[in-house]
Amino acid sequence: MVRFMDWSVVTMGCVLVLASLGSRWWERVKAPKGQGLDQGMRFFWAWLPLLTGLGMIAAKVPGLLRAPYTVVEIVDALNFVTAVVVLVIAVRLGRRVFRTRTIT
């Protein structure tokens, strides 16, 4: 049962990555010709699920594949860096959302 739950976390990470890539593709298709994409809030909303999904995948896959200890430690260190980046993006997104609400 525990292995099933671990693989379900990996599956949810894959869904987040695919949804993020799909939404970026959809925005590029929907943008009018000659007009650049809005790099404001959409930038954060595109990267947040992608990095979160990659973090979920990286947290579980090495253990499920019985990787050597050094590989698990390297992936955990990279996962920590990804978590810090997601935290910074979330804080910047929160500041931007609350700043726009107080001004208008």
C-alpha positions as CSV (number, residue, x, y, z in Angstrom):
1,M,0.0,0.0,0.0
2,V,2.8,2.4,0.8
3,R,4.5,1.8,-2.6
4,F,1.2,2.5,-4.3
5,M,1.0,5.8,-2.4
6,D,4.6,6.7,-3.4
7,W,3.9,6.0,-7.0
8,S,0.7,8.1,-6.8
9,V,2.9,11.1,-5.6
10,V,5.1,10.5,-8.7
11,T,2.0,10.4,-10.9
12,M,0.7,13.6,-9.4
13,G,4.1,15.3,-10.1
14,C,4.0,14.1,-13.7
15,V,0.4,15.5,-14.0
16,L,1.7,18.9,-12.7
17,V,4.6,19.0,-15.1
18,L,2.4,18.1,-18.0
19,A,-0.3,20.6,-17.0
20,S,2.3,23.3,-16.7
21,L,3.8,22.5,-20.1
22,G,0.3,22.3,-21.6
23,S,-0.7,25.7,-20.2
24,R,2.5,27.3,-21.5
25,W,1.8,25.8,-25.0
26,W,-1.9,26.9,-24.8
27,E,-0.9,30.5,-24.0
28,R,1.5,30.6,-26.9
29,V,-1.2,29.4,-29.3
30,K,-3.9,31.7,-27.9
31,A,-1.6,34.8,-28.1
32,P,-2.4,37.1,-31.1
33,K,0.3,37.2,-33.8
34,G,2.9,39.9,-33.3
35,Q,2.0,40.4,-29.6
36,G,4.3,39.2,-26.9
37,L,3.0,37.2,-23.9
38,D,2.3,39.0,-20.6
39,Q,5.4,38.2,-18.5
40,G,3.8,39.4,-15.3
41,M,1.7,36.9,-13.3
42,R,1.7,34.3,-16.0
43,F,5.4,33.7,-15.5
44,F,4.9,32.7,-11.9
45,W,1.9,30.6,-12.6
46,A,3.8,28.7,-15.4
47,W,6.9,27.9,-13.3
48,L,5.2,27.2,-10.0
49,P,3.5,23.9,-10.9
50,L,6.4,22.8,-13.1
51,L,8.9,23.1,-10.3
52,T,6.5,21.7,-7.7
53,G,5.9,18.6,-9.9
54,L,9.6,18.1,-10.5
55,G,10.2,18.3,-6.8
56,M,7.5,15.7,-6.1
57,I,9.0,13.4,-8.7
58,A,12.6,13.9,-7.5
59,A,11.6,13.2,-3.9
60,K,10.2,9.7,-4.5
61,V,11.8,8.2,-7.7
62,P,15.3,7.5,-6.4
63,G,14.0,5.7,-3.4
64,L,11.5,3.7,-5.4
65,L,14.1,2.7,-7.9
66,R,16.5,1.7,-5.1
67,A,19.2,4.1,-6.2
68,P,22.6,4.2,-4.3
69,Y,22.8,6.4,-1.3
70,T,25.0,9.0,-3.0
71,V,22.5,9.4,-5.8
72,V,19.7,9.8,-3.3
73,E,21.7,12.5,-1.5
74,I,22.5,14.4,-4.7
75,V,18.8,14.3,-5.7
76,D,17.8,15.4,-2.2
77,A,20.2,18.4,-2.4
78,L,18.8,19.4,-5.8
79,N,15.3,18.9,-4.5
80,F,16.1,21.3,-1.6
81,V,17.3,23.9,-4.1
82,T,14.1,23.5,-6.1
83,A,12.0,23.9,-2.9
84,V,13.8,27.2,-2.1
85,V,13.2,28.4,-5.6
86,V,9.5,27.5,-5.3
87,L,9.3,29.3,-2.0
88,V,10.9,32.4,-3.5
89,I,8.5,32.3,-6.4
90,A,5.5,31.9,-4.1
91,V,6.5,34.8,-1.9
92,R,7.1,37.0,-4.9
93,L,3.7,36.0,-6.3
94,G,2.0,36.6,-3.0
95,R,3.6,40.1,-2.7
96,R,2.5,40.9,-6.2
97,V,-1.1,39.8,-5.7
98,F,-1.5,41.6,-2.4
99,R,0.2,44.8,-3.7
100,T,-2.2,45.0,-6.7
101,R,-5.2,44.5,-4.3
102,T,-4.2,47.3,-2.0
103,I,-3.5,49.8,-4.8
104,T,-6.8,49.4,-6.7
